[in-house]
Amino acid sequence: MAAGTAVEATGVERDAMARALDLARRGPAHGPNPRVGCVLLAPGPVPGARVLGEGWHRGAGTPHAEVAALADARARGADVRGATAVVTLEPCDHTGRTGPCSVALLEAGVARVVVAVPDPNPAAAGGAGRLRAAGVEVVVGVEEAAGRELLGPWLHAVSRGRPHVTLKLAATLDGRVAAADGSSRWITSPESRAHAHALRAEVDALVVGTGTALADDPALTARAADGGLTAHQPLRVVVGTRDLPAAGRLAGPGGEVLHLRTRDPREVLAALHAREVRRALVEGGPTLAAAFLRAGVVDQVHAYVAPVLLGAGRAAVGDLGIGSIGDALRLRTREVRPLGPDVLVVADVEEEER
Ligand SMILES: NC(=O)c1ccc[n+]([C@@H]2O[C@H](COP(=O)([O-])OP(=O)(O)OC[C@H]3O[C@@H](n4cnc5c(N)ncnc54)[C@H](OP(=O)(O)O)[C@@H]3O)[C@@H](O)[C@H]2O)c1
């Protein structure tokens, strides 16, 4: 067989990929880097029957999954020459905060690499090519659907060059997000709010308009059940030209505050992309929500809907310029989850609707 030519993955390797995906899930959902897991399998008469080492990526600046697995194998005293590396994302080929994983695998003498998802990041891709060129067998696309599902917003962000955007709404049954006097605390139940805080802890940035910042004086923090701040605090972003009060809750503890004096959603996303934000949660209000939807940059909607009626007050989303039902923006429901008395609807905005 020619150097680097791949044969199909074995059953043992597929099982190891399932394990590698589980390991990857231990990594943080937020941050600039993807969640990746790696399992090193011993060569031998029963190929891959013995695990030599395991690793996963614990976040930016820490070793990548492959390097962590090699270190684990070393700590176990295992010889990895001729081993198979089963890894959920194509090994990177660039030097960022750490060195290229392709080189680390080559230097360790790994003979075969089984990958779930090819790396779409132009800065990091090329690991499979380098490995093949050096005579390593590479199989790509093993359990790829599960790998893509795990990478989710990260994959989207690096392939499009802008953050994945989730629009969050907390609405009444009649689609309102504030009463006539502008008050909106609280429309939804404690269960919904706890869920929303868990979501905040998984994203890189929270985004609101100046209207919300001025009306609600939000802290824009991710809080645990006991009210304390979670370990990861997303960047707090306010969009709009008006000044913000120096003494508001945004001045309190939480993530860094970024006031972007623009009304252009694409400019907002470019600024966030430059800061390696992969997932942004736009929390409104209705004017900013409409601006993002009109710009075609909302990827998913999380609508917390409470069994509450207001009859008047702000609609969840401002004018989208839609005049007729045939032009309605129709989303694809991904999940419907009861939360106490409320319901969470998670829906994707499909490509053709943008
Ligand atoms: N229940 C919920 O989920 C929820 C969530 C958030 C807010 N709210 C409620 O919503 C109300 C605030 O709504 P809102 O619509 O005034 O607030 P908003 O959408 O947060 O902010 C609107 C402001 O953002 C700036 N802006 C940024 N990009 C823009 C664009 N492309 N087009 C126009 N303006 C842009 C403008 O201010 P500049 O003049 O500064 O540029 C505009 O006045 C409050 O009552 C709040 O309680 C409810």
The ligand as a Gaussian input file, in Angstrom:
#p B3LYP/6-31G(d) Opt

LIG

0 1
 N      -37.535000      39.872000      27.856000
 C      -36.431000      39.937000      27.157000
 O      -35.918000      38.934000      26.645000
 C      -35.754000      41.267000      26.989000
 C      -34.417000      41.284000      26.618000
 C      -33.801000      42.506000      26.437000
 C      -34.547000      43.684000      26.584000
 N      -35.831000      43.620000      26.954000
 C      -36.621000      44.841000      27.081000
 O      -36.519000      45.567000      25.855000
 C      -36.603000      46.956000      26.140000
 C      -35.464000      47.666000      25.406000
 O      -35.657000      47.493000      24.018000
 P      -34.870000      48.336000      22.935000
 O      -35.304000      47.835000      21.597000
 O      -35.001000      49.776000      23.247000
 O      -33.391000      47.963000      23.292000
 P      -32.131000      47.405000      22.524000
 O      -32.500000      46.632000      21.331000
 O      -31.318000      46.765000      23.585000
 O      -31.371000      48.732000      22.145000
 C      -31.811000      49.543000      21.119000
 C      -30.739000      50.558000      20.846000
 O      -29.599000      49.930000      20.335000
 C      -28.909000      50.804000      19.462000
 N      -28.762000      50.071000      18.216000
 C      -27.778000      49.189000      18.003000
 N      -27.867000      48.679000      16.778000
 C      -28.936000      49.223000      16.198000
 C      -29.541000      49.103000      14.917000
 N      -29.038000      48.321000      13.959000
 N      -30.662000      49.800000      14.666000
 C      -31.171000      50.604000      15.587000
 N      -30.641000      50.790000      16.818000
 C      -29.517000      50.096000      17.110000
 C      -29.756000      52.053000      19.367000
 O      -29.253000      52.940000      20.345000
 P      -28.205000      54.132000      20.109000
 O      -29.030000      55.355000      19.922000
 O      -27.435000      54.150000      21.386000
 O      -27.349000      53.809000      18.926000
 C      -31.122000      51.580000      19.806000
 O      -31.909000      52.583000      20.378000
 C      -36.538000      47.104000      27.633000
 O      -37.848000      47.360000      28.115000
 C      -36.063000      45.763000      28.132000
 O      -36.574000      45.450000      29.401000
 C      -36.460000      42.436000      27.147000

